Amino acid sequence: MSNRLFQGLVHQMRDTMDTTIGVVDETATIIACSELSKVGTTNEFVSLDLSDTHDIFVRDGYTYKPFGAQTKADYAVFVEGTDETAARYASILAITLSNIKQYYDEKYDRNNFIKNVVLDNILPGDIVVKARELHFNAEISRVVLLIRVVSSNDISAYDVIQNLFPDKNKDFVFNITESDIVLVKEIKSSVDSKDLEKLARSIADTLSSEFYTRVNVGIGTAVTSVKDLSSSFKEAQTALEVGKVFDTDKIIVSYDNLGIARLIYHLPGKLCETFLHEVFKRGSIESLDHETLFTIQKFFENNLNVSETSRKLFVHRNTLVYRLEKIKKLTGLDLREFDHAIIFKIALMVKKYLQAEPTKF
């Protein structure tokens, strides 16, 4: 579409400038020109300058001015001649074409429309109108995945994910920061959270095994209206943030499976501190050493089963009972009782939350 857009403008300016003018893309292919016979030809020397500059340069009797929305230029205009007039024409053309393309993308580009919806940059009342203009199916199941790059090499995770989901009419990929990539995926209504986690896992595994890039993936809930995509995105953000606090070893975190961690994450800090003081009236949680905390963790992992926990810890059953009695004396909570165990489990999560998010209080 950009080619036709540029060709139309170049054609209108041809007589006004009375010289050969045109546009090349990043592969140095001429995609628009006042001399139609040149369209489709290439100049390999031009692409070298497009990769790292937006400055005017001269090649083979033509003046070039790169332009584009990204740090790396996507296109360059060219004007026949190497004098100041040619440079001035090139600068005017670059500004004009850049602004027209930006306006066109904002008005007609579906990817940009979805990005604005996800980031709440469009009024709710305008979403339906814009979707109609773009012939966009607004009532279909979609989900937002937030892919956060933890470590990478020179490979662009954004480019890899775009190649994994090439259907630009159904799936939309865009950057929101240097490390955060959003995937809006069209799904079938029968897809559940396990299917979405498999999808997220396949993305993470591909990036890790083939491109040595580690990522964490947050999954929002599936929505059936394009207006709700911003909610799914916020849920994916929350999933990553909550996972960072409570499930540090998980790389795939689904909002649907956060459980009580989601509730704790939204509690005020003062309320959390008050809860800890009430639970540990007899003795502070800090009084528990590392070995005791590890024992508690294993006891919870084995569903409060004394025999199974002692076996996993390679200790005698009586040794584990002694440790549990010691915990009861220090805290007043008997972990062998279900209600006490629940309180203690929540208290540990609250403590972890307060330690992980000190800036929120």
C-alpha positions in Angstrom: 0.0 0.0 0.0 2.9 2.4 0.7 4.2 1.9 -2.8 0.9 3.1 -4.3 0.8 6.0 -1.8 4.3 7.1 -2.7 3.8 6.7 -6.4 0.7 8.8 -6.4 2.5 11.7 -4.6 5.6 11.4 -6.8 3.4 11.5 -9.9 1.7 14.7 -8.7 5.1 16.4 -7.9 6.7 15.4 -11.2 5.9 18.5 -13.2 6.4 20.9 -10.3 10.0 19.8 -9.6 10.8 19.2 -13.3 13.4 16.6 -12.4 13.6 12.8 -11.7 12.4 12.0 -8.2 11.4 8.8 -6.5 11.6 6.5 -3.4 13.7 3.4 -2.6 13.0 0.9 0.2 15.5 -0.6 2.6 16.6 -3.2 0.0 17.4 -0.3 -2.4 14.6 -1.2 -4.7 12.9 1.8 -6.4 9.2 1.5 -5.4 8.1 4.8 -6.8 9.5 7.1 -9.5 8.6 9.9 -11.8 10.1 7.8 -14.6 8.0 4.6 -14.4 10.6 2.5 -16.3 12.9 2.8 -13.2 10.3 1.2 -10.8 11.5 -2.2 -9.7 15.2 -1.6 -10.4 17.8 -1.6 -7.6 20.9 0.2 -6.5 22.9 -1.9 -4.0 25.0 1.0 -2.9 22.0 2.9 -1.4 21.1 0.2 1.1 24.4 0.5 2.9 23.5 4.1 3.8 19.9 3.3 4.8 21.0 1.0 7.6 22.5 3.5 10.0 21.7 7.1 9.0 18.9 9.6 8.3 21.3 12.2 6.8 21.3 13.3 3.2 23.9 11.5 1.0 24.8 11.5 -2.7 25.2 8.5 -5.0 25.8 8.4 -8.8 24.4 11.9 -9.5 21.4 11.6 -7.2 20.7 13.1 -3.8 19.1 10.8 -1.2 17.3 11.6 2.0 16.3 8.6 4.2 13.2 8.7 6.3 11.1 6.4 8.5 9.4 6.1 11.9 12.1 3.8 13.4 15.8 4.5 14.3 16.6 2.6 11.2 15.3 4.3 8.1 12.7 2.3 6.1 12.8 4.4 2.9 14.8 7.1 1.1 13.6 9.7 -1.4 16.0 10.5 -4.3 16.2 13.6 -6.5 18.3 13.9 -9.6 21.2 16.3 -9.0 23.8 17.0 -6.3 23.4 20.7 -5.7 21.6 22.6 -2.9 18.3 22.6 -4.8 18.3 18.8 -5.1 19.1 18.6 -1.4 16.2 21.0 -0.6 13.8 19.0 -2.8 14.9 15.8 -1.1 14.3 17.1 2.4 10.9 18.5 1.5 9.9 15.2 -0.1 11.1 13.2 2.9 9.1 15.3 5.3 6.0 15.1 3.1 6.1 11.4 2.5 6.9 10.6 6.1 4.0 12.5 7.4 1.6 11.2 4.8 2.6 7.6 5.6 2.2 8.2 9.3 -1.3 9.6 8.7 -2.2 6.8 6.4 -0.9 4.1 8.9 -2.9 5.7 11.8 -6.0 5.8 9.7 -5.9 2.6 7.8 -3.3 0.2 9.4 -4.9 -2.6 11.4 -1.8 -3.3 13.4 -1.7 0.3 14.5 -5.4 0.2 15.3 -5.0 -2.8 17.5 -2.0 -1.3 19.2 -4.0 1.8 20.1 -6.9 -0.3 21.4 -4.5 -2.4 23.6 -2.8 0.7 25.0 -6.0 2.6 25.6 -5.0 5.3 23.1 -8.4 5.3 21.4 -11.8 6.3 22.9 -14.2 3.4 23.4 -16.8 5.1 21.2 -14.3 5.3 18.3 -13.3 1.6 18.4 -16.4 0.3 16.7 -16.3 3.1 14.1 -12.7 2.5 13.3 -13.1 -1.3 13.1 -15.9 -0.7 10.6 -13.7 1.5 8.5 -11.0 -1.1 8.5 -13.4 -4.0 7.8 -12.2 -5.5 10.9 -14.1 -8.3 12.7 -14.5 -6.8 16.1 -16.5 -9.7 17.7 -14.2 -12.7 17.6 -12.2 -14.5 20.3 -8.7 -13.1 20.9 -6.1 -13.1 23.6 -3.2 -10.9 24.5 0.2 -12.3 25.3 2.9 -10.1 26.7 6.4 -11.4 25.9 9.2 -9.9 28.0 12.8 -10.4 26.9 15.0 -11.3 29.9 18.2 -11.9 28.0 19.1 -11.9 24.3 21.8 -11.8 21.7 21.8 -9.8 18.5 18.7 -11.5 17.2 15.5 -9.4 17.3 12.8 -11.3 19.3 10.2 -9.0 17.7 11.2 -10.2 14.2 11.2 -13.9 15.3 7.7 -13.6 16.8 6.4 -11.8 13.6 7.7 -14.7 11.5 6.1 -17.2 13.9 2.7 -15.5 13.3 2.8 -14.3 9.6 -1.0 -13.9 9.1 -1.3 -10.1 9.5 -5.1 -10.2 9.2 -5.5 -12.5 12.3 -2.5 -12.0 14.5 -0.9 -8.7 15.5 2.6 -8.2 16.9 4.1 -4.9 18.1 6.7 -3.5 20.5 5.7 -1.3 23.5 9.2 -1.1 25.0 12.7 -2.4 24.1 12.0 -5.6 26.1 8.2 -5.9 25.9 6.5 -7.4 22.8 2.7 -7.8 22.5 1.0 -10.6 20.6 -2.7 -10.3 20.0 -3.7 -13.8 18.9 -7.0 -14.8 17.2 -8.2 -18.1 18.8 -11.0 -20.5 18.6 -13.8 -20.2 21.2 -12.9 -23.8 22.4 -9.3 -22.9 23.4 -8.7 -23.0 27.1 -5.9 -21.7 29.4 -3.9 -24.9 29.0 -3.9 -24.5 25.2 -2.7 -20.9 25.6 0.1 -21.9 27.9 1.2 -24.4 25.3 1.3 -21.7 22.7 3.3 -19.4 25.1 5.6 -22.3 25.8 6.3 -22.9 22.1 7.2 -19.2 21.7 9.6 -19.3 24.6 11.1 -22.6 23.6 11.7 -21.4 20.0 13.4 -18.2 21.1 15.5 -20.1 23.7 16.6 -23.1 21.7 17.0 -21.5 18.3 18.0 -17.9 19.1 19.4 -18.1 22.6 16.9 -15.5 23.8 15.2 -16.0 27.2 11.7 -14.6 27.7 8.9 -14.6 30.2 5.3 -14.7 28.9 2.2 -13.3 30.6 -1.2 -14.4 29.3 -4.4 -12.4 29.7 -7.9 -13.9 29.5 -9.5 -14.5 26.2 -12.0 -11.9 25.1 -14.7 -11.8 22.4 -14.8 -8.1 21.7 -12.0 -5.9 20.4 -13.0 -3.3 23.0 -11.8 -5.7 25.8 -8.3 -6.2 24.4 -6.9 -3.5 26.7 -8.3 -5.5 29.7 -6.6 -8.7 28.5 -3.3 -6.7 28.1 -3.5 -5.4 31.6 -4.1 -8.9 32.9 -1.0 -10.1 31.0 1.0 -7.3 32.6 -0.4 -8.3 36.0 0.4 -12.0 35.4 4.1 -11.1 34.7 4.4 -8.8 37.7 2.7 -11.3 40.1 4.8 -14.1 38.7 7.9 -12.1 39.3 7.0 -11.9 43.0 5.5 -15.3 43.8 6.7 -17.7 41.0 10.2 -16.6 40.2 11.0 -19.9 38.5 8.1 -19.8 36.1 8.5 -18.3 32.6 4.9 -18.8 31.6 2.3 -17.1 33.8 -1.4 -17.1 33.1 -3.7 -14.5 34.7 -6.4 -17.3 35.1 -4.1 -19.3 37.3 -2.7 -16.7 39.7 -5.1 -17.7 42.5 -4.6 -16.0 45.8 -1.4 -14.4 44.6 -3.5 -12.0 42.5 -5.5 -11.0 45.6 -2.4 -10.4 47.7 -0.8 -8.4 44.9 -3.6 -5.8 45.0 -3.7 -5.4 48.8 -2.4 -2.2 50.4 1.0 -2.5 52.1 -0.2 -1.3 55.4 -3.0 -3.9 55.5 -0.4 -6.6 54.7 1.9 -5.4 57.5 -1.1 -5.4 60.0 -1.9 -9.0 58.9 1.6 -10.2 59.6 1.6 -8.6 63.0 -1.7 -10.3 63.9 -0.6 -13.7 62.7 2.8 -13.7 64.4 1.9 -12.2 67.7 4.0 -14.7 69.7 7.1 -14.6 67.5 8.2 -12.8 64.3 8.5 -14.7 61.1 12.1 -13.6 61.0 12.8 -15.9 64.0 12.5 -18.9 61.6 15.9 -20.0 60.2 16.5 -21.1 56.6 16.3 -24.8 57.5 12.9 -24.3 59.2 11.5 -22.4 56.2 12.7 -25.0 53.8 11.0 -27.7 55.9 7.8 -25.7 55.9 8.0 -25.3 52.1 8.4 -29.1 51.6 5.5 -29.8 54.1 3.2 -27.6 52.0 4.4 -29.2 48.7 3.5 -32.6 50.1 0.0 -31.6 51.2 0.7 -31.5 54.9 1.6 -35.2 54.9 4.2 -35.9 57.6 5.4 -39.3 56.4 5.8 -38.2 52.7 7.6 -34.9 53.7 10.0 -36.7 56.0 10.8 -39.2 53.2 11.5 -36.3 50.7 13.6 -34.5 53.3 15.5 -37.7 54.1 14.9 -37.2 57.8 13.2 -39.4 60.5 9.5 -38.8 61.0 10.1 -37.9 64.6 12.6 -35.3 63.5 10.0 -33.6 61.3 7.5 -33.7 64.1 10.0 -32.1 66.4 10.5 -29.3 63.8 6.8 -28.7 63.5 6.5 -28.5 67.3 9.3 -26.0 67.3 7.4 -23.9 64.7 4.2 -24.1 66.8 6.1 -22.8 69.9 7.7 -19.9 68.0 4.6 -18.8 66.1 1.6 -20.3 67.8 0.6 -22.0 64.5 0.4 -25.8 64.2 1.0 -26.6 60.5 -0.6 -30.0 60.9 -4.0 -28.2 61.3 -5.5 -27.2 58.0 -6.7 -23.7 59.1 -3.3 -22.9 60.7 -1.5 -24.1 57.6 -3.6 -21.9 55.3 -2.9 -18.8 57.5 0.8 -19.6 57.6 0.9 -20.1 53.8 -0.8 -16.8 53.1 1.5 -15.1 55.7 4.6 -16.4 53.8 3.2 -15.1 50.5 2.4 -11.7 52.1 5.9 -11.4 53.5 7.4 -12.3 50.1 5.2 -9.7 48.5 6.3 -6.9 50.9 9.9 -7.8 50.4 9.6 -7.8 46.6 7.6 -4.6 46.2 9.0 -2.1 48.7 8.4 0.9 46.3 4.6 0.4 46.4 4.3 1.4 50.1 
